[in-house]
């Protein structure tokens, strides 16, 4: 299982550039919530993403992670 920890403080300051690097997304990642959802639902290996400092990100971003983990059986999301 892949385990990835992401930090809400860094998401707030560096945005999608941080997410692209931390989650190892492809170069074509569109740096928006739709692209984030698409990349998360395309994960094809068991992956757990843990978000720390969740109170620093907005609700839409949090819900994108939650929705994607509900759609993708390979993805577990914790915050």
Buried (B, 14 or more C-beta within 10 A) or exposed (E): EEEEEBBBEBBBEBEBEBBBEBBEBEEEBEEEBEBBBBBBBEBEEEBBBBBBBBEBBEEEBBEBBEBBBEEBEBBBBEB
